[in-house]
């Protein structure tokens, strides 16, 4: 090399900042931080919930199509009875603040309203299949995602970053691919005479699902998973039993009962009970928004099973839709969300009876708690004070 060129290269290297030389290891480290064990575990837990919903869909389809057993209220009633037997009785034998009577004295009316919301959410979406197409249900059911986002923003004080909205958009793009595959395959079954009514039922059910999921996230992260399921089982079995006696008692008498129908009801109840029992675990680990994004793959699992059970026509768009949704989930969970206020300050303002005063600082401030899509972590920034 010519001495003049060599000196020019050395001068150029010396002028490069040290951060630029170590940029590649930093990027690799960030990739390793994103694609870690926590990410894959959270994705796997979300897909378990999707598989449970797939089992619920398949057993419901067999009951409705092969045995003409249209009993959505009775099917939900069986699930609430199981929740009552397992979780409500657990609360009844506990002592202290987690006892059933203590919880009823303090928050009975809140759980009563939440149970009614949960019951009617299940009923409206299942009822919508009688009036509108499967494609419309798949599209409009995604309305639960903006509902959860808004409620989490205003009531849970969750704040999102641009990457979260990009991830949600990619997931919805995957749903678009799935609906496109349904249209190409001619899967427009379920079209009734009142399609607008069916679409409104789906939107109403999705809104109620969003309210239920956000309330569930608050309860399992601040109170107890067993308390949530026990109170849902108590009030859910009571009110769904009343609705069953009023709306479906004649339909139950027309069901041609035999061992096959019995097994289908058992399978449906097992999947529904597993979904209700396992979902609070996943929500506590992630968030209501992340769980609803994971559940977008449930329809795809049902379609894959339908290829063998109901001889659905296959389309490569189904696979594209699945991987698009998974990529959207990875994008969403790649960055943490955060709360607008320190949760301890927020609770202090809610629970205190008089004016609050700031205690004198006797030491360094602790880092604030940050709720992420994968769990909890600490921030390096100082926490936000409420003036």
CORVEN-V764552 format. One record per backbone hydrogen bond with DSSP energy under -1.0 kcal/mol. CO is the residue of the C=O (numbers start at 0). NH is the residue of the N-H. If there is no record, write none. Layout:
BEGIN
co = [CO CO]
nh = [NH NH]
END
This chain:
BEGIN
co = [1 2 3 4 5 6 7 8 9 10 12 16 17 19 21 22 23 24 25 26 27 28 29 30 33 35 36 37 38 39 40 41 42 43 44 45 46 47 48 49 50 51 52 53 54 55 56 57 58 59 60 61 61 62 68 70 71 72 73 74 75 76 77 78 79 80 81 82 82 83 86 87 88 90 95 98 99 100 101 102 103 106 107 108 109 110 111 112 113 114 115 116 117 118 119 120 121 122 123 126 127 127 130 132 133 134 135 136 138 139 140 141 142 143 144 145 146 147 148 149 150 151 156 158 160 161 162 163 164 165 166 167 168 169 170 171 172 173 174 175 176 177 178 179 180 181 185 188 193 194 195 196 197 198 199 200 201 202 203 204 205 206 207 208 209 210 211 212 213 214 215 216 217 218 223 224 225 226 227 228 229 230 231 232 233 234 235 236 237 238 239 240 241 242 243 247 248 254 257 258 259 260 261 262 263 264 265 266 267 268 269 270 271 272 273 274 277 278 279 280 281 286 287 288 289 290 292 293 294 296 297 298 299 300 301 302 304 304 305 305 314 315 316 317 318 319 320 321 322 323 324 325 326 327 328 337 341 342 343 344 345 346 347 367 369 374 376]
nh = [5 6 7 8 9 10 11 12 13 14 15 20 21 22 25 26 27 28 29 30 31 32 33 34 35 39 40 41 42 43 44 45 46 47 48 49 50 51 52 53 54 55 56 57 58 59 60 61 62 63 64 65 66 68 70 74 75 76 77 78 79 80 81 82 83 84 85 86 87 88 90 91 92 99 98 102 103 104 105 106 107 110 111 112 113 114 115 116 117 118 119 120 121 122 123 124 125 126 127 129 130 131 191 136 137 138 139 140 141 142 143 144 146 147 148 149 150 151 152 153 154 157 339 337 164 165 166 167 168 169 170 171 172 173 174 175 176 177 178 179 180 181 182 183 184 186 187 133 197 198 199 200 201 202 203 204 205 206 207 208 209 210 211 212 213 214 215 216 217 218 219 220 221 222 227 228 229 230 231 232 233 234 235 236 237 238 239 240 241 242 243 244 245 246 247 251 252 256 261 262 263 264 265 266 267 268 269 270 271 272 273 274 275 276 277 278 281 282 283 284 285 290 291 292 293 294 295 296 297 300 301 302 303 304 305 306 307 308 309 311 317 319 320 321 322 323 324 325 326 327 328 329 330 331 332 158 345 346 347 348 349 350 351 378 376 371 369]
END
